[in-house]
Amino acid sequence: MRNSVRRLALGARARLEPAVDTVTSSVAVALLKAIRRLDLSRVSAFGGRALRKIGPWLPEHRTGRNNLAAAFPEKSPHEIEEILAGVWENLGRVGAEYAHLDRIAEEQPDRPHVPGVQISAAVHERINKMREDGKPALLFAAHLGNWELPATMVAQNYLDTSVLYRQPNIAGIARAIQEIRAGSMGELIPASGMNSVFRLASVLERGAHVGMLVDQHFSRGVDVMFFGRPCKANPLIARLARRFECPIHGTRVISLPGHRFQLELTNELKPARDADGKIDVTGTMQIITSVIEGWVREYPDQWLWLHRRWR
């Protein structure tokens, strides 16, 4: 009897899933279109305020609290909650800003009232060098600040870059996000097994650039230390660097007061090497992870503490 009920429940779920996905997709697309009609500064501020109030009631808040307490044992519970409030606000802002990705451009001196991205002369020089040297390069980012903007900024500076991204499971939402990203980023390569690896390799073979987020748990990853705790890191970027002997740079876009942003791009990182002089994958992933840890320590309220980075 129990097995029959279970089979019926599973069958009903299978039949309902397409309808639920359709409704979810329609709502999400309509919401994106509605947000796109609103003023960027106002909708970003509203998203930040709303999630700052809602976030503490969600189960992810406990994950974030545990992560922060382990990473910063010297901080008081009050300090931890203050950081978490900033995390939720940043996430709300990123979500609201998503619909405007293709409209956020480099800050212009003659338009100080328009929110934009500050890019220093030193960062411009690094981008120009990468664009003109004809060599492939790898760019890594983390879920820090507005993590969608580094790809749009390098694209606006005509740096030929392909971005590895995780595609949403619901087709309608995936299409809507693809439309927003396609208008503002370079080539988008969905993370889908070996095919994505082959596509990334072909990008580097033609002397272009590859960008990816590297700060989430990867069950088949290599062991690294992050805030003094072991975790798993996806070694793909280090393996590509080993194969193509190409430079690795870190990039981030930090949120600033007044609904502005700042793009940063590191100098070429010196990778770890093995006894044969080849790039050591695990050692290089530790170097990259340590860079990200430094970023997070600098702006702890702008990193996504809400996911299970340590397991």
GUNULUM-957101 format. One record per residue (C-alpha): residue in three letters; x, y, z. Coordinates in steps of 0.2 Angstrom, whole numbers, plus 5000, padded with zeros to 4 digits. Each point is the difference from the previous one (the first is absolute). Layout:
 residuo    x    y    z
     ALA    X    Y    Z
...
This chain:
 residuo    x    y    z
     MET 5000 5000 5000
     ARG 5014 5012 5005
     ASN 5009 4997 4984
     SER 4985 5003 4989
     VAL 4997 5017 5009
     ARG 5018 5004 4997
     ARG 4999 4996 4982
     LEU 4984 5010 4998
     ALA 5008 5015 5008
     LEU 5016 4999 4989
     GLY 4989 4998 4985
     ALA 4990 5016 5005
     ARG 5015 5009 5003
     ALA 5007 4996 4983
     ARG 4984 5006 4992
     LEU 5000 5016 5010
     GLU 5018 5005 4997
     PRO 4998 5006 4982
     ALA 4986 5011 5006
     VAL 5009 5007 5015
     ASP 5015 5003 4990
     THR 4989 5010 4987
     VAL 4992 5010 5014
     THR 5017 5004 5008
     SER 5008 5005 4984
     SER 4986 5011 4995
     VAL 5000 5009 5017
     ALA 5019 5002 5000
     VAL 5000 5007 4982
     ALA 4986 5012 5004
     LEU 5010 5006 5016
     LEU 5016 5002 4990
     LYS 4990 5011 4987
     ALA 4992 5010 5014
     ILE 5016 5004 5009
     ARG 5008 5005 4983
     ARG 4987 5014 4999
     LEU 5005 5007 5016
     ASP 5014 5012 5005
     LEU 5016 4990 5004
     SER 5005 5010 5016
     ARG 4982 4999 5007
     VAL 4997 4981 4996
     SER 5017 4996 5006
     ALA 4997 5009 5017
     PHE 4983 4992 5002
     GLY 5007 4982 4996
     GLY 5014 5003 5013
     ARG 4987 5006 5014
     ALA 4988 4986 4996
     LEU 5012 4986 5001
     ARG 5008 5008 5015
     LYS 4984 4997 5009
     ILE 4995 4984 4993
     GLY 5016 4991 5000
     PRO 5002 4997 5018
     TRP 4984 4990 5000
     LEU 5007 4988 4986
     PRO 5009 4983 5004
     GLU 5015 5006 4991
     HIS 5003 5013 5014
     ARG 5005 4987 5012
     THR 5013 4993 4987
     GLY 5007 5017 4998
     ARG 5001 5003 5019
     ASN 5009 4983 5003
     ASN 5012 5004 4985
     LEU 5004 5018 5007
     ALA 5002 4994 5018
     ALA 5013 4986 4994
     ALA 5009 5012 4989
     PHE 5001 5015 5012
     PRO 5000 4992 5018
     GLU 5006 5017 5007
     LYS 4984 5009 4995
     SER 4985 5001 5011
     PRO 4983 4994 4996
     HIS 4994 5018 4997
     GLU 5014 5002 4988
     ILE 4996 4984 4991
     GLU 4981 5006 4998
     GLU 5006 5017 4994
     ILE 5010 4991 4986
     LEU 4986 4989 4996
     ALA 4988 5015 4998
     GLY 5012 5007 4987
     VAL 5001 4983 4991
     TRP 4982 5000 4998
     GLU 4999 5018 4994
     ASN 5014 4997 4988
     LEU 4991 4984 4993
     GLY 4984 5010 4998
     ARG 5009 5014 4991
     VAL 5008 4987 4988
     GLY 4984 4992 4997
     ALA 4991 5017 4996
     GLU 5015 5006 4989
     TYR 5000 4984 4990
     ALA 4986 5006 4988
     HIS 5011 5016 4997
     LEU 5016 4991 4996
     ASP 5002 5006 4982
     ARG 4996 5018 5006
     ILE 5014 5001 5013
     ALA 5015 5008 4992
     GLU 5016 5008 5005
     GLU 4998 5016 5010
     GLN 5002 5015 4989
     PRO 5007 5017 5008
     ASP 4987 5010 4990
     ARG 4985 4990 5007
     PRO 5004 4998 5019
     HIS 4981 4998 5004
     VAL 5000 4984 4990
     PRO 5005 4984 5010
     GLY 5015 4992 4992
     VAL 5016 4990 5003
     GLN 5016 5008 5004
     ILE 5015 4993 4991
     SER 5017 5007 5005
     ALA 5014 5004 4987
     ALA 5010 4985 5006
     VAL 4986 4988 4997
     HIS 4997 5008 4983
     GLU 5018 4997 4996
     ARG 4999 4982 5005
     ILE 4985 4997 4989
     ASN 5008 5009 4986
     LYS 5015 4989 5001
     MET 4990 4984 5001
     ARG 4990 5006 4985
     GLU 5015 5004 4989
     ASP 5013 4986 5004
     GLY 4991 4987 4990
     LYS 5002 4987 5014
     PRO 4987 4990 5010
     ALA 4996 5004 5018
     LEU 4989 4993 5014
     LEU 4989 5011 5011
     PHE 4993 4995 5017
     ALA 4987 5008 5010
     ALA 4990 4996 5016
     HIS 4982 5003 5006
     LEU 5005 5017 5007
     GLY 4993 5017 4997
     ASN 4990 4999 4984
     TRP 5008 4985 4993
     GLU 4991 5001 4983
     LEU 5009 5017 4995
     PRO 5018 4995 4998
     ALA 4995 4991 4984
     THR 4990 5015 4993
     MET 5014 5012 5004
     VAL 5013 4990 4990
     ALA 4988 4998 4986
     GLN 4997 5019 5000
     ASN 5019 5002 4999
     TYR 5000 4988 4984
     LEU 5010 4986 5009
     ASP 4995 4984 4991
     THR 4994 4990 5014
     SER 4989 4984 5002
     VAL 4991 4998 5016
     LEU 4997 4983 5008
     TYR 4983 5000 5009
     ARG 4987 4989 5009
     GLN 4984 4999 4990
     PRO 4984 5000 5010
     ASN 4990 4984 4999
     ILE 4983 5008 4995
     ALA 5001 5004 4981
     GLY 4990 5016 5000
     ILE 5011 5008 5013
     ALA 5016 4994 4991
     ARG 4994 5008 4984
     ALA 4996 5017 5009
     ILE 5017 5000 5009
     GLN 5008 4995 4984
     GLU 4992 5015 4991
     ILE 5006 5012 5013
     ARG 5018 4993 5001
     ALA 5002 4998 4981
     GLY 4997 5019 4998
     SER 5014 5005 5012
     MET 5013 4986 5002
     GLY 5011 4990 4988
     GLU 4997 4982 4994
     LEU 4990 4991 5014
     ILE 5005 4981 5002
     PRO 4988 4990 5011
     ALA 5009 4989 5013
     SER 4994 4983 4992
     GLY 5013 4987 5002
     MET 5015 4996 4988
     ASN 4992 5011 4986
     SER 5002 5015 5010
     VAL 5019 4996 5003
     PHE 5003 4997 4981
     ARG 4992 5017 4997
     LEU 5010 5009 5013
     ALA 5016 4992 4992
     SER 4995 5006 4983
     VAL 4999 5018 5007
     LEU 5017 4999 5007
     GLU 5007 4992 4984
     ARG 4995 5015 4990
     GLY 5008 5012 5012
     ALA 4985 5006 5009
     HIS 4995 5001 5018
     VAL 4989 4989 5012
     GLY 4991 5006 5016
     MET 4992 4990 5014
     LEU 4994 5000 5018
     VAL 5011 4989 5011
     ASP 4994 5002 5018
     GLN 4987 4987 5002
     HIS 5001 4982 5006
     PHE 5004 4987 4987
     SER 4999 4982 5006
     ARG 5013 4993 4988
     GLY 5012 5015 5004
     VAL 5017 5001 5007
     ASP 5003 5004 5018
     VAL 5004 5018 5005
     MET 4999 5010 5016
     PHE 4988 5014 5001
     PHE 4999 5011 5016
     GLY 5011 4986 5009
     ARG 4987 4986 4995
     PRO 5002 4987 4987
     CYS 4988 5000 4985
     LYS 4999 4994 4982
     ALA 5004 5012 4985
     ASN 4996 4997 4982
     PRO 5017 4998 4992
     LEU 4994 5004 4982
     ILE 5009 5017 4999
     ALA 5016 4993 5006
     ARG 5000 4985 4988
     LEU 4997 5012 4986
     ALA 5014 5010 5005
     ARG 5011 4985 5001
     ARG 4995 4994 4983
     PHE 5002 5017 4991
     GLU 5013 5008 5012
     CYS 4990 5016 4999
     PRO 4999 5014 5013
     ILE 4987 5000 5014
     HIS 4992 5016 5007
     GLY 4987 5004 5013
     THR 4986 5012 4998
     ARG 4986 5007 5010
     VAL 4987 5014 5000
     ILE 4997 5007 5017
     SER 4984 5010 5005
     LEU 5003 5018 5005
     PRO 4989 5012 5009
     GLY 4988 5010 4989
     HIS 4996 4985 4989
     ARG 5017 5000 4992
     PHE 5013 4986 4997
     GLN 5018 4998 4998
     LEU 5009 4987 4988
     GLU 5016 4993 5006
     LEU 5012 4988 4990
     THR 5015 4993 5008
     ASN 5017 4999 4992
     GLU 5005 4983 4993
     LEU 5000 4987 5014
     LYS 5016 4989 5002
     PRO 4994 4982 5000
     ALA 5007 4986 5010
     ARG 5011 4988 4991
     ASP 5005 4982 5002
     ALA 5018 4992 4999
     ASP 4999 5000 4981
     GLY 4996 5018 4999
     LYS 4982 4998 4995
     ILE 4985 5009 5008
     ASP 4995 4990 5016
     VAL 4981 4999 5000
     THR 4997 4999 5018
     GLY 5013 5012 5005
     THR 4993 5013 4988
     MET 4982 4997 5006
     GLN 5006 5004 5017
     ILE 5008 5016 4994
     ILE 4984 5005 4991
     THR 4990 4996 5016
     SER 5011 5010 5011
     VAL 4998 5015 4988
     ILE 4981 4998 5002
     GLU 5002 4999 5019
     GLY 5009 5016 5000
     TRP 4986 5008 4990
     VAL 4986 4993 5012
     ARG 5010 5006 5015
     GLU 5000 5017 4993
     TYR 4981 5000 4996
     PRO 4992 4987 5010
     ASP 4983 5007 4998
     GLN 5001 4998 4981
     TRP 5004 4982 4999
     LEU 4987 4986 4999
     TRP 5002 4992 5017
     LEU 4983 4991 4998
     HIS 5006 4985 4990
     ARG 5008 4985 5008
     ARG 5018 5003 4995
     TRP 5007 4988 5013
     ARG 4993 4983 5001
